[in-house]
Amino acid sequence: NARNEHKHEEQKNSSDDDDDDGKEDGDVDKLDLEEYKQWNIAQIVQWMSTLENGRFSAYLETMRNGLKVHNIHRGETLHFLHVNDLKRAPFSVENVKDANDLMRHFQSLWHDNDTI
């Protein structure tokens, strides 16, 4: 059926993400926490979706947008974020506990994986 084929093609094309430097979403399945500095936006958001059994899933699209707006295109620049940034647009994590806990997860990336 041509209609179903067209719908399948649209779904395939809509999964392409222009902020992930040509990597497909399938590349985020096996994230290496030690390599977080090399993660692109799609990988950062994928990692966020796994935190605390998906607790932050409601924020994934606004986080994706916020990372783009703030030019945070790699994990290495996540440390520039502050909890107050997460509470304001474009991130808009209005729940204070969620914002603080999400920031704690971000901080754990560099505290647990960076060697001095």
C-alpha positions in Angstrom: 0.0 0.0 0.0 1.6 3.3 -1.1 0.0 5.2 1.7 1.6 3.0 4.3 4.9 3.1 2.5 4.7 7.0 2.5 3.9 7.0 6.2 6.8 4.7 7.0 9.1 6.9 5.0 7.9 10.0 6.9 8.5 8.3 10.3 12.0 7.2 9.1 12.8 10.8 8.0 11.4 12.3 11.2 13.8 10.2 13.3 16.7 11.9 11.6 18.2 14.5 14.0 20.2 17.5 12.7 21.8 18.2 16.1 23.7 14.9 16.4 26.4 15.5 13.9 25.2 12.9 11.4 24.9 10.1 14.0 21.6 8.2 14.0 19.6 7.8 17.2 20.7 4.1 17.2 24.2 5.3 18.2 22.9 6.3 21.6 21.9 2.8 22.7 25.3 2.0 24.3 26.4 5.2 26.0 29.8 5.1 27.7 29.6 7.4 30.7 33.4 7.8 30.6 33.0 9.3 27.1 30.3 11.8 28.1 32.4 14.7 26.9 32.0 13.4 23.3 28.2 13.0 23.6 26.1 15.0 21.2 22.7 16.5 22.1 20.8 13.3 21.1 23.1 11.2 23.3 22.7 13.6 26.3 18.9 13.5 26.0 19.0 9.7 25.6 21.1 9.5 28.8 18.6 11.8 30.6 15.7 9.5 29.5 17.3 6.6 31.4 17.8 8.5 34.7 15.7 7.3 37.7 13.5 5.0 35.5 12.5 7.8 33.1 11.7 10.4 35.8 12.8 13.3 33.6 11.1 12.2 30.4 8.6 15.1 30.6 11.6 17.5 30.1 13.4 15.8 27.2 12.1 18.0 24.4 12.6 21.2 26.4 16.0 20.1 27.4 16.9 19.3 23.8 15.8 22.7 22.8 17.6 24.4 25.7 20.8 22.7 24.9 20.6 23.9 21.3 19.7 27.5 22.4 22.6 27.6 24.9 25.0 26.1 22.3 25.7 23.1 24.4 26.3 20.6 21.6 28.7 18.3 23.4 28.8 16.8 26.8 32.0 18.6 27.6 30.1 21.8 27.9 27.4 20.5 30.3 29.4 21.8 33.2 28.6 25.3 32.2 24.9 24.7 33.2 23.7 25.8 36.6 20.6 24.7 38.4 19.1 28.2 37.9 19.5 27.8 34.1 17.4 24.6 34.3 14.6 26.5 36.2 14.3 29.2 33.5 13.3 29.1 29.8 14.1 27.5 27.5 14.7 24.6 29.9 11.7 25.5 32.2 12.1 22.7 34.8 9.7 24.4 37.2 9.8 21.7 39.8 12.6 22.7 42.1 13.4 19.1 43.2 13.5 17.9 39.6 15.8 20.8 38.6 18.2 20.1 41.6 18.2 16.3 41.1 18.8 16.7 37.3 21.7 19.0 38.1 23.0 16.5 40.5 23.0 13.9 37.7 24.8 16.2 35.4 27.4 16.9 38.1 27.9 13.2 38.6 29.0 12.8 35.0 32.1 15.0 35.5 32.7 14.1 39.2 32.6 10.3 38.5 34.3 10.3 35.1 37.0 13.0 35.1 40.4 12.3 36.4 42.5 15.1 37.8 
